[in-house]
Amino acid sequence: MPVDPRAAICSEVEAGATTVGLTTVQTIFTQSCVICHGSGYEVDLSAGHAWASLVNQPAPASESCGGILVVPGDPASSYLYQKLTNPHPCTGSQMPRTDLFPDPLPSCVIALIEGWIAEGAPGGAADAGVDAPSGG
C-alpha cells in the first residue's frame, strides 16, 4: 500500500530532526493548505501570515457554526482542528480537500497539529507569533 507523502514530516519529528512548532505546522500548511488558503483568502495560511490568521481569530463569516480557529491549549475547541478531523463538520467539508472530495491528512500529521495547539500554538518572530514583552 502506498505511503501518503504528506506523512514524511511525521518521521522527521519522531527522529528528533524537528520539533512541533510553527515551522513544522507551516510546512504542513504550505504542502497541503496554501493552494486554497493563501494570500487574498479569508484565512491566509501562507508563511508569515498563518499564525496571525489562526490564533485567537474567529472563523470566517462563511462558516456559519463559527468559533475560534485556534484556541491555544485547546485543540477540541479549535475550529481548525474540527475541520481537519471531522468527516462531516458543521459547515462545508473536511479539510484539506481536492476539487471534488475531502483528502484528509494522515493521522500522524493531524496529531502534529493537535500537539502544536495543545502546547499553546507557539508562533515565531517572522509570523508575529512571539510573546511580546508587556509594557513599554
N, C-alpha and C positions, 0 to 999 in steps of 0.2 A: 504494500500500500504506500503510495507516495506521501512524503512528509510535506506539510504546508511550509513553504519557505519563510513565512512570517514568524514561525516558531523558532527560527535560528537565534533570535535575541534571547530566548529563554536559556539556551545552553551557555551563552556568554555570561549571563547573570549567575547561573549555577556554578560556573567555573571560576567565579570571582573576578572576571575580567572587567566587570562594570557593576555598579550598584544601581538600585532602583531609585533614581532621582529624576528630575525634569529632563535631563539629557536622554535617558532611556525612554521615557514616555514620549519625548519629542520625536525620537527615532520611530516609534510606533505610529505616531500621528502622521509623520512625513511619509512613511511607507503605505499607510492604509486609509488615511482620512483627508489629507490636504487636497486630493484631487477634487473633492466636493466641498471641503471646508477650509478654503484658503482665503487669501486677500479679497476683500469685497463681499464676503458672505457674512451672514448674521453671526456665526461663530467661526472665528478665524483661528485655525489650528496650525498655522504656519509658524516656523521658528521666529522667535522674538515677539510673538503675539499670543500664543496658545495659553500661557499661564494667566495673563490678564483677561483673556476672553472666557476663561472657565471658572477660576477660583472665586467663590462667593458671588458669582454672577447669575442672574435669573435666566431661565431657559427662554429661548426666543418666543415671542408672542404667538408664532405659528404653532407652537407646541402647547395645545390647549390645557394639558394637565400640569404644565409648568414645573415649578420647583427651582431649586438651585442646581446649576450644572455640576459644580464640585463643592461639596461641603467638607472642608478639611477635617480629617479624622473620622469621617462617617461615610464609607462607600455606599451603604444601603440607602442613605438619604440623598445620594448624589445622582442627579438625573443622567449624567453621562454614563455612570455605571449601569443604571437601569436600561439605558438604550443599548448598551453593549451586551447585556446578559439576558434580557427578556425577549423571547421569540415573538411576543405579542405585547409590545409596550403600549401604554395608554394612548399614544398618538404615533402615527407613522409606522415604521418598521424597524426591526433590529438593525443596528449598525455594526460594522460598515455594510454596505450593500453594493451590488452591481447595478447595472441599469434596470434589471428586472427583479432580482431576488436578493434577500439578505445573504451576506457572505461573512458569517460570524468569525471573529478572531479565534485562534486556537486558545484553549482554556488556560494554558500557561501564560499567554500574553495578557489575557484578561486578569489573571492573578497578579501580574506585574503592575497593572494599572490600579487594581484594587489595593495592593500594598502601598503604592505611592499615595493614594488618597488616605489610607489608614494612617500613614506616617505624617499626615498633616499637609499633604500636597506641596512639599517644599519646592520653591522655584529657584531660579538662577538670576544673577545680576543682569544678564542680557535680555531676560524676559520679564523684568520688573517684578520678579517673584522673591526678591530678597527682603528679609525683615529689615526695614529701615529703623535706625535708632530713633527713639521717641525724643521729642523736644527739638530745639533749635538746630 
